[in-house]
Amino acid sequence: MTKYQYYMSKADEEITKAIKFAQKGEQALAQFHKNASNGFKEKALNLSIEEGEKEI
């Protein structure tokens, strides 16, 4: 798994958690996990090509 894939995978996990909390009516936790997802996406998108292709 590359660093890019790792960060995008973590973003997917966090957005799934956000959806589950939103469905339960836990808006604060849903927002927290949505923000975490956005943070992982930003990390992935800010990687250089060389960094993103590194295996972890």
Residue pairs with C-beta under 8 A, 6 or more apart in sequence:
1 9
1 55
1 56
2 52
2 53
2 54
2 55
2 56
3 44
3 47
3 51
3 52
3 53
3 54
3 55
3 56
4 44
4 47
4 52
4 53
6 56
7 40
7 41
7 43
7 44
7 47
8 40
8 41
8 44
10 40
11 37
11 38
11 40
11 41
11 44
12 37
14 33
14 34
14 36
14 37
14 40
15 33
15 34
15 37
17 33
18 29
18 30
18 31
18 32
18 33
18 34
18 37
19 30
21 27
21 29
21 30
21 33
22 30
44 52
